[in-house]
Amino acid sequence: MPNTNPFDLGKNRSEALSDGVFAIAMTILVLSFKLPTLPPTAPNVEVASAIYALWPALLTYSVAFIGLGVYWILHHMVFHVVRVVDGTLLWLNILFFLFISVLPFSVQLVDQFPRAEIVPVLFGINLAIVGWLLYLQWIYALAHPKLMVEDLSRPYWEEVSFRILLAPVTATLTSLICFWSVSTSLVIYGVLLLYYFLPVGRRDRGAESVKRWRFARRTLGAISMLAVGVGWYLFRPELLLLNTRVNENLSLTHAQKLLTGSFKGIAHQTAGQAMIYELDGRRVLRFTQFSTSDGPDVHVYLVAAPDASSDDVVRHAGFINLGKMKGNQGDQNYDLPSNADLSMYRSVSLWCERFNVNFGACTLR
């Protein structure tokens, strides 16, 4: 007979709450779609074009909906072998549902602010937190055998453990990557979802098969953790939440303004003025009221082209590297080489050398 405790509670109400929260969250996701603002008499060509313009929202909706479906299946796998619950497991479950119910809000943020890099990162973090909380429930339940069914086989809980762990590890990694490439993150999500269509093995495997499975699980787990560490080092998503402000002065009493222009965003929102001054026998590129996104290894390029908006132009036109960007906000100065021909170098690019991404550009006139 299994151990019983008068304070242990049945799992039925937890499962009922799970179905209700998931059903509501998955239904609310569709509310992120906004109907095209067209008159009732709009012709077919305009309506078709407006509907096609909704594809980014449809893509986000699909990822979120199928992601919720995966977590519902994983939650079902956990409580399939949970016999009773206690207070700790109930509260872990409540926290899990808290972040499940927030997911529709994360999707709305992605649709509302498509150019803000922090938004897809928050969406990925939301999915990751949901996964880690579910994994924490599973680990807690396994650590308290009195909560579990008696005939739980080792192959079953090993495979379920791997499936539950894989989801938050991947979500954490993609939340780092989507700072630079949302499309790459979506591809990773898509590949991951294919794995969850595979059924969980129901029969016990032989000893040799179990050993191979454990080795594969540990190897993939180590690779996943290494990938998370490398991804963090490469993409540095915490820079989205930090600003490096620079306030350099420049005496303009005897300065002559040679060129001037305004920044525009390319890969990231960028604003401010760029001016080249000649003073005291030297030339200085000065940014004022400047702001852009921070990132790893961003340099200031003086480009030999009238417009540096195109990545190909920056790569092939030739440029002078004026050094790393001193800060993503505030006034700052960069000395120009004395032999720089300003009739040729007529634009500025904020270039991320690590990923060959043009943050912002400015044409000098």
N, C-alpha and C positions, 0 to 999 in steps of 0.2 A: 504494500500500500504506500502511496506517495505521502511524504510529510505534509501535514496540514497545519495551518495556523489560522486562528480566528480573525486575524487582521489581514490575511491575504484576500484579495478581491478577484472576482471573476474577470475575464478579459472581454466579455461580450460588449460591454458599454464602450470600451476603448476601441474595439473594431467598428462599432456603429459610428462613433465620433470620427474615426478615420475615414470611413466611406462618405460621411457628410461633408467634412472639410475638403476632401479631395474633389468631390462632385461640385461643390460651390466654387472652389478655386479654378477648376478647369472650365467651368461655365463662364465665370467672370472674365476669363482671358479674352473671349470674343468681343467684349465691350471696348477693347483697345482699338478696334477698327472704327475709323471715322468715315461717314458717308461723304462722297465727293460733293463739293459745294457747286452744283450745277443747277441751272433752271430746269423745271419739269419738261420743257420742250427741247432739251439739249439733243443734238443728233447722235447717231450711233458712234461716229468716229470720236467724238468728245467723251462720251461715256466709256467707251472701250479704253481710251487713253488714260482716263482718270482711274479706272479699275486697275489697269496695269501698273500705275504709279503706286499702288498699295502693296506691291510685292515685298518690300522690306518688312512691312508690318506682318504680312502673312508668314514670312520666313521666321521671324522672331516668335510669332504665335505657335508655329509648328514645333519649334525647338522646345518652347516652354511646355506645350501641351504633352508632347511625347515624353519630355523629361519628368513631368508630374506623373505620367503613366508608369514610367520606370520606377519611380520612388514608391508609388502605390503598390506595385508588384513586390518590390523589396520589403516594404512594410508588411505586406501580407505573408511573405516568407518568414519573417521574424515571428509574427504572432501565430503562425500556423503551428509552431513548435513551442510556444509559450502556453503554459497551462493556467497559471494565475499571475496576477500582478501585485506589486506592493507600491508604497507611496513614492519611492524614488523613481521606479520605472514609469509611474503615472506622470510625474513632473517632467521627466525627460521626454515623454510623449507629448506633453503640452508644449514644451519648447520647440519640439519638432513641428507641431502644427502651427506654431506662431510664425515660423519662417516659410512654411508652406503657404499660409494665407497672405504673406507679404509678396509672394512671387508675381501676382497680377499687377501690383504697383510697380515692381521692377520692370515688367514688360512695358507698361505705359510710359515709364521714363525713357526707355530706349526709343519708343516711337515719337515721343514729344521732343527729345533733344538728340537727334541723330548725329550731330557733329561734336557733342561733348564726350571726350574720351573716357571720363570717369563713369559714364552711365553703363556701357557694356561691362566694365570691370565690376560694378556693383551688382549687375545681373549675374555674372559668374560667381561672385562671392556669395550671393543669395543661394544659388544652387549648391555651392560647396558646403555652406553651413548646414543646409538641410541634410546633405549626405553624411557629414561628420556627426550630426546629432543622431541620425539613424544608426550609424555604426556604434556610437556610444551606447545606445539602447541594447544593441545586440551583444556587445562585450559585457555589459552589466548583467544581462540575462544569463549569458553563459557562465559568468562568475558566481551565479546563485542557482545551483542545480534544482533547488526546491521549486523554482518558478517554471522549470522546463518539463516537457514530457519525458517519461523514463526511457523510451525506446529511440532516442535521438542518436542516429548513427554518426560516427566521426566523418565519413566522406561527405555526408549531407551538410554538416555544420561548417566543414572546411570550404566547401564550394560556395555556400551562402556567405561565409565570411569574406571570401575573395570578391564576390559580386558586390557586396555592400561597400567594401573598401575601395574598389576600383572607381566607383562613381564619384566620391568626393575628391580622390586624388586627381582624377582627370578634370573635374570642375575647377579645382584649385589651379592646375596648370593652365587651363584655357583662360581663366580669369586674368592670369599674367599675360598671356599671349594677345588677348583681344585688345589690350592697350594699343598695340601696333597693328594688328590685323584681325578684324572681326571675322572676315571670311575664313581665315585659317582656323579660328576657334570653332566655327560652325562645321567645318569639315571634320575636325576631331570629334565633335559631339556626334556627328552622323555616323562615323566609324564605330564609336563606342556603343551607340544605340543598336547597331547590328548585332553586337555580342549578346545583348539582353534578349534577343529573339530566340537564342538557343535555350532549350529546356534544361532544367536542373536534373542531373542523373538521379534516378530513383533506386537503382540497385547498388548494393555494396560492390566496390571494386576490389580486385585482388591486391595483395600486399605490394607487389611490384608497381602496379598502377597507382596506388596511393602514394608511394615514394616519388614517382615521376610527377604526380600532381603537386605534391608539397614542394618539390624542387622548382617546378614551373611557377608556382604561386610566389615563392620567396624571391625568385629571380625577377619576376615581373614587378613585384613590390619594391625591390631595391632599385630597379630601373626607373620606376615611376617616381620614387622619392628623389633620385638623382636628377630626373628631368625637371621636377619642381624646383630644385635648388638652382640648376642651370638656367631655367626659365626666369626665375627671380633675378639672377645676376644679369641676364641679358636685357630683360625688359624693364626692370626697376619700376613696378607699378606704383610704389609708394610716392614717387615723384609727382604723381597727379595731385597728391594732397599737400604738397610742400611748394612754397615759392621761394626763390632765391632773388632777393631784391638788391639792386646795385644803384647807388646814387653818386656817380662820379661828376665832378665839376670840370668845367673847361672855360678858361678865360677867353672871352670873345672880343676883348677891347680892340685888338689890332688884327682880328681874324677876317678873312675874306671867304664868303660862302661860295663854293664852286658848283656843287650839285646838291639836289634835294629830291626827296620822294617819300611816298607813304607805303607802309607795309600792308600786305594782304595775306590772308591765311591760305595755305595750300593743303598740307596734311593736317595742320592744327590751326586753331584760331590764333591769329596774329594781328597786332595793331601797333601803331606808333609811327614816328617820323625818323628818317635817316638823312643825314646831311654830311657832306664832305667839306671841311674847312682847311684853309691854308693859313698857318700862323707860325711865326718864329722859324721859318725855313723848313717846316715839316707839314705833312697833310694828315688829317685825322678824320676818321669816319665816326660820327657821333649818332647814337640812338637817343631819342627823347620820347617821353610818354609811351615807352615801349612795354609790350607785354606779349607773351606767347606761352606755350606749354613747356615745362621742363622735361628733360629726357636725358638718356645716357649719350655722352659723346657728341653733343651738338656743337658745330663749328660755324664761324662766320666766314662766308666766301664772298669775295669780290669777283663777279663773273664777267667774262669777256663777251657779253651779249646785251642787247637792249632790254631783254626781258628774261628773268630767271624763273618764270612760273613753271616751265616744263622740266621734269627730271632729266630728260634726255639732253636738253640744252646745257644744264649744269654739268652733266657728265662729259660732254664732248666739246663744249665751246672753249673750255679752259678757264681757270680761276686762280685767284690768289687766296691762300688760306691765311686769314688774319688771326687765327687762334680759336680756342674754345670759347663759346658764348659765356660771358662772365655771370650772367644771371638772366632769368626769364622775365624779370620785371625791372623797370627803372631806367634811369639815364646812364649811359656807358660809352666809353671811348675806345677806339681801336686805331693804332698807328698804321699808316700805309707805307709800303716800301717807296723809296725815293724814285725808283725807276718805273713805277706803275703808270701806264698810259691811260689817263682818264677818258680819252676819246674812244678807247676800246672797252675798258671795264666800266660798264654803265648800269650794272644791277647788283643787288645783294641777295644772297641766299642764306638761310639758316638751315644748314645741312647736317643731318644725323649720319655720321660716318659709319656707325655700327650697322645700320639697316638701310643705308642709301635712301633716306626719306627726306624730302624737302618740307620742312616745317612751315616756312613762310618766305616771301620774296618781296623785293622792292625795286622798282625801276627808278633810276636816277636821271634827272633832267636838268 
